[in-house]
């Protein structure tokens, strides 16, 4: 039981550190995006983000269309009877 509890604690610690790293990466990405957009767009984004929590991931996901299947190549052979 103690080893199981230790394992659970280490998993929770790992999850917390990964979550923190993800939040830091998201903040860095937002900072870089603000630099690219400029100061005026950054002010507009800040106002929009205040009311939309959790929608960021839905907006960031871009659905890619499924690739079309490759055309099948067939060959017909005619043999003399």
C-alpha positions as CSV (number, residue, x, y, z in Angstrom):
1,X,0.0,0.0,0.0
2,X,2.8,2.4,0.8
3,X,4.5,1.8,-2.6
4,X,1.1,2.4,-4.3
5,X,0.7,5.7,-2.4
6,X,4.2,6.7,-3.3
7,X,3.5,6.0,-6.9
8,X,0.3,8.0,-6.9
9,X,2.1,10.9,-5.3
10,X,4.9,10.8,-7.9
11,X,2.2,10.7,-10.7
12,X,0.4,13.7,-9.2
13,X,3.7,15.6,-8.9
14,X,4.5,14.9,-12.5
15,X,1.1,16.0,-13.6
16,X,1.4,19.2,-11.7
17,X,4.8,20.0,-13.2
18,X,3.6,19.2,-16.7
19,X,0.5,21.4,-16.2
20,X,2.8,24.2,-15.0
21,X,5.1,23.8,-18.0
22,X,2.1,23.9,-20.4
23,X,0.9,27.1,-18.8
24,X,4.3,28.7,-19.1
25,X,4.5,27.6,-22.8
26,X,1.0,29.0,-23.5
27,X,2.0,32.3,-21.9
28,X,5.2,32.4,-24.0
29,X,3.2,31.7,-27.1
30,X,0.7,34.4,-26.3
31,X,3.6,36.8,-25.7
32,X,5.2,36.0,-29.1
33,X,1.8,36.2,-30.8
34,X,1.3,39.7,-29.3
35,X,4.7,40.8,-30.6
36,X,3.8,39.6,-34.1
37,X,0.3,41.2,-34.1
38,X,1.5,44.5,-32.5
39,X,0.3,46.5,-29.5
40,X,-3.2,47.4,-30.9
41,X,-4.2,43.7,-31.6
42,X,-2.8,42.7,-28.2
43,X,-5.2,45.1,-26.4
44,X,-8.1,43.7,-28.4
45,X,-7.1,40.1,-27.6
46,X,-6.9,40.9,-23.9
47,X,-10.4,42.3,-23.9
48,X,-11.8,39.2,-25.8
49,X,-10.0,36.7,-23.6
50,X,-11.5,38.0,-20.3
51,X,-14.9,36.6,-21.2
52,X,-13.8,33.4,-22.9
53,X,-12.1,30.9,-20.6
54,X,-11.6,27.4,-22.0
55,X,-12.5,28.4,-25.6
56,X,-8.9,28.9,-26.5
57,X,-8.3,25.3,-27.2
58,X,-11.4,25.0,-29.4
59,X,-10.4,28.0,-31.4
60,X,-6.8,26.8,-31.7
61,X,-7.7,23.4,-33.1
62,X,-7.8,23.4,-36.8
63,X,-9.7,20.5,-38.4
64,X,-7.8,19.1,-41.3
65,X,-9.8,17.5,-44.1
66,X,-9.3,13.7,-44.5
67,X,-7.0,12.9,-47.3
68,X,-8.7,11.6,-50.4
69,X,-8.0,7.9,-51.1
70,X,-5.5,7.3,-53.8
71,X,-7.1,6.3,-57.1
72,X,-6.9,2.6,-57.7
73,X,-5.1,1.5,-60.8
74,X,-6.5,-1.5,-62.6
75,X,-5.2,-3.3,-65.6
76,X,-7.2,-5.4,-68.1
77,X,-5.5,-8.1,-70.1
78,X,-7.2,-9.6,-73.1
79,X,-6.0,-13.0,-74.2
80,X,-6.7,-14.5,-77.6
81,X,-9.0,-17.6,-77.3
